[in-house]
Amino acid sequence: MVYKIRTGTPNIALHGMEEAAGVRYFTGGSHAGETRPGSPVLIRYADDLLAFVHSRVEAEQIQARLATWLKPRGLVFNEDKTSIVHLNEGCDFLGFNIRRYRSGTVLLIKPSTAAVRRIRKRLAAEVKALRGANAEAVIHKLNPIIRGWAAYYRSAVSSRIFHALDAYVWKLVYKWATHTHPNKPKHWVTSRYFGMFNKARRDRWVFGDRNTGRYLAKFSWTKIVRHQMVKGTSSVDDPALVDYWAERRRKRKPAPAHAREPSGLA
């Protein structure tokens, strides 16, 4: 079962919520930092929370337990944004969809349908607003959006969605190009704006500006890098874990600072 809540409160006020929900970790041995068998698993980002449990009864018990824990702090659950669902149905969290497939045997985390709909809507609006501008302006406007969105979702099962969005962007910029040159034949338009601008890739359908050599990035150029979970309650502020965090940073290049879901999280 998956349990989602939103409390609408500063992050520091929710410190200790895992303990209140009954999350238990191994503290030693090779499994140190992992949750114990039968323990719920809590994932919290600011005031958004997911609780993975084993039954609806347990989900309801955790809700009641946390409601009691929040009350002295003057906080309550946002009932409109709180739900209990089975993982086979899936749920959205921070722009991701978490769901089990193949009769519950495979868990996949993908960009949510709503997040994909938002980025498509934003891209369409941006390109429409750029009618009358030149190719360099289109590239300058869209590249940060494409790279930021792709970087945010690069740790999920996103390859198919990245390729689908690339096809969608191609249609948008091709439509922009034909609108910019209504009296030119299609082969002239494609020859002017599409080519192998990115020399590192054998792709002759990259949108670019032949005057400057700049080109439009593609979602699929962002490499998928699986997220490595942080062990237990490990903190970057713990002096005893300096080596752990140094080794983690060495193995994994951090995502760009602008890597976020551009239209907000949901």
C-alpha positions in Angstrom: 0.0 0.0 0.0 1.1 3.6 -0.7 0.0 6.5 1.5 0.4 10.1 0.5 -0.1 13.1 2.7 0.5 16.8 2.5 0.7 18.9 5.6 1.6 22.4 4.2 4.2 23.2 6.8 8.0 24.0 7.0 10.4 21.1 6.7 12.0 21.4 10.1 8.6 21.0 11.9 8.3 17.5 10.5 11.7 16.2 11.8 11.1 13.0 13.6 8.1 11.9 11.5 9.8 8.6 10.5 10.2 7.6 14.2 6.6 8.6 14.9 5.4 6.4 12.0 7.3 3.4 13.4 10.1 3.1 10.8 12.9 0.9 12.1 16.4 0.5 10.7 19.2 -1.9 11.1 22.0 -0.1 13.0 24.9 -2.5 12.5 26.3 -5.1 10.2 26.1 -5.4 6.4 22.4 -4.2 6.5 23.1 -1.1 8.5 20.9 1.8 7.3 18.3 -0.6 5.7 14.7 -0.8 7.1 13.9 -3.9 9.1 11.5 -6.5 7.8 7.9 -5.5 8.4 8.8 -1.9 8.9 7.0 0.8 6.9 9.1 2.9 4.6 8.8 6.7 4.6 9.8 9.0 1.9 9.4 12.7 2.6 10.3 15.8 0.6 9.4 19.1 2.4 5.7 18.6 3.3 5.0 15.8 0.8 5.2 12.2 2.1 4.9 8.6 0.8 4.5 5.7 3.3 5.0 2.2 1.9 3.2 -0.3 4.1 1.9 -3.9 3.8 -1.9 -3.4 4.2 -4.6 -0.9 4.3 -5.1 -1.4 8.0 -1.4 -0.5 8.6 -1.8 2.6 6.4 -4.8 3.7 8.4 -2.9 3.1 11.6 0.0 5.2 10.5 -2.3 8.0 9.4 -3.9 8.0 12.9 -0.5 7.8 14.6 0.9 10.7 12.5 -2.3 12.8 13.0 -1.7 12.5 16.7 1.9 13.4 16.3 1.1 16.5 14.2 -1.6 17.8 16.5 0.6 19.3 19.2 2.5 21.1 16.4 -0.7 22.8 15.2 -0.7 20.7 12.0 -3.2 18.6 10.2 -3.3 16.5 7.0 -4.6 18.0 3.9 -7.5 15.5 3.3 -8.0 16.5 -0.3 -4.4 15.5 -1.1 -4.2 12.4 1.1 -5.0 9.0 -0.3 -4.4 5.3 0.3 -3.8 3.3 -2.9 -2.4 -0.1 -3.9 1.0 -0.1 -5.7 -0.7 -2.0 -8.6 -2.8 1.1 -9.1 0.1 3.4 -8.7 0.4 7.0 -7.4 2.0 10.3 -8.4 4.7 11.9 -6.2 6.8 14.9 -7.0 6.1 14.6 -10.7 6.9 10.8 -10.8 4.5 7.9 -11.1 5.3 4.9 -8.9 3.5 1.7 -9.9 3.9 -2.1 -10.0 3.5 -3.9 -13.4 3.3 -7.5 -14.5 0.9 -8.6 -11.8 2.8 -6.8 -9.2 6.3 -8.3 -9.9 8.0 -5.2 -11.4 8.1 -1.8 -9.8 8.7 1.1 -12.2 9.1 4.8 -11.5 8.4 7.0 -14.5 7.6 10.7 -15.2 3.9 11.0 -14.4 1.3 11.5 -17.1 0.5 14.9 -15.6 4.1 16.0 -15.7 4.5 14.9 -19.3 1.3 16.8 -20.2 2.6 19.9 -18.4 6.0 19.9 -20.3 4.2 19.3 -23.6 1.9 22.2 -22.9 4.7 24.5 -21.9 6.9 23.7 -24.9 4.0 24.3 -27.3 3.2 27.7 -25.6 6.9 28.7 -25.7 7.3 27.8 -29.4 4.0 29.6 -30.3 5.2 32.7 -28.5 8.4 32.6 -30.5 6.7 33.1 -33.9 8.5 35.9 -35.6 11.7 35.3 -33.7 14.8 33.7 -35.2 16.2 30.2 -34.7 18.8 31.3 -32.2 16.0 32.7 -30.0 14.1 29.4 -30.2 17.2 27.5 -29.2 18.1 29.9 -26.4 14.6 29.6 -24.9 14.0 25.9 -25.2 17.4 24.4 -24.3 17.2 25.2 -20.5 13.7 23.8 -20.4 14.7 20.6 -22.2 17.9 20.0 -20.3 16.4 20.9 -16.9 13.4 18.6 -17.3 15.5 15.7 -18.6 18.0 16.1 -15.7 15.2 16.0 -13.2 13.8 12.7 -14.6 17.1 11.1 -15.6 17.0 8.7 -12.6 13.6 7.2 -13.5 12.4 4.9 -16.3 12.3 7.8 -18.8 13.9 6.7 -22.1 10.7 6.1 -24.0 9.2 9.3 -22.7 12.4 11.3 -23.6 12.2 9.9 -27.2 8.5 10.7 -27.4 9.2 14.3 -26.3 12.0 14.7 -28.8 9.5 13.7 -31.6 7.0 16.2 -30.2 9.6 19.0 -30.1 10.6 18.2 -33.7 7.0 18.7 -34.8 6.8 22.0 -32.9 10.0 23.5 -34.4 9.2 22.2 -37.9 5.8 23.9 -37.6 7.6 27.0 -36.4 10.0 26.9 -39.4 7.3 26.4 -42.0 5.3 29.3 -40.4 8.4 31.5 -40.5 8.9 30.7 -44.2 5.4 30.1 -45.6 6.5 30.6 -49.2 9.4 28.2 -49.1 9.1 24.5 -50.1 9.5 21.9 -47.3 12.8 20.6 -48.5 14.2 24.2 -48.3 12.9 24.5 -44.7 14.4 21.2 -43.6 17.7 21.9 -45.3 18.0 25.3 -43.6 17.0 24.3 -40.0 17.8 20.6 -39.7 21.1 18.8 -40.0 24.0 17.1 -38.1 24.6 20.2 -36.0 25.8 18.1 -33.0 29.1 16.6 -34.4 29.2 14.1 -31.5 26.0 12.4 -32.7 25.1 10.9 -36.1 21.7 12.6 -36.2 20.8 14.7 -39.2 17.5 15.9 -37.8 18.9 18.2 -35.1 17.3 21.7 -35.2 19.9 24.4 -35.4 21.0 27.9 -36.5 23.4 27.8 -39.5 24.6 31.3 -38.7 25.9 30.5 -35.2 26.1 26.8 -35.3 24.0 26.5 -32.1 21.5 23.7 -31.9 18.5 22.5 -29.9 19.2 19.8 -27.3 17.2 16.6 -27.1 15.7 15.0 -24.1 17.2 11.6 -25.1 20.7 13.0 -25.0 20.5 13.0 -21.2 21.9 9.7 -19.9 19.8 7.7 -17.6 21.6 7.4 -14.2 19.9 5.3 -11.5 19.6 7.0 -8.1 21.6 5.4 -5.3 19.7 5.5 -2.0 21.4 7.2 0.9 22.0 4.8 3.8 19.5 5.2 6.6 19.6 8.5 8.3 23.1 9.5 6.9 23.6 13.2 7.0 26.1 15.4 5.1 26.6 17.2 8.3 27.8 14.2 10.2 31.7 14.4 10.5 31.9 10.6 10.9 30.5 10.2 7.4 32.9 12.4 5.5 34.5 9.5 3.6 31.0 8.0 2.8 29.8 11.2 1.2 33.1 11.8 -0.6 33.0 8.3 -2.2 29.3 8.8 -3.1 30.1 12.1 -4.9 33.1 10.5 -6.7 31.0 7.7 -8.1 28.0 9.8 -9.1 28.2 13.2 -10.9 25.4 15.4 -9.4 22.6 16.6 -11.6 22.7 20.3 -12.7 21.5 22.8 -10.2 18.5 23.7 -12.4 17.4 20.0 -12.6 13.8 20.3 -11.5 10.4 19.8 -12.9 9.9 23.3 -14.5 6.2 23.7 -13.9 6.4 22.8 -10.3 6.2 19.4 -8.5 3.0 17.4 -8.2 
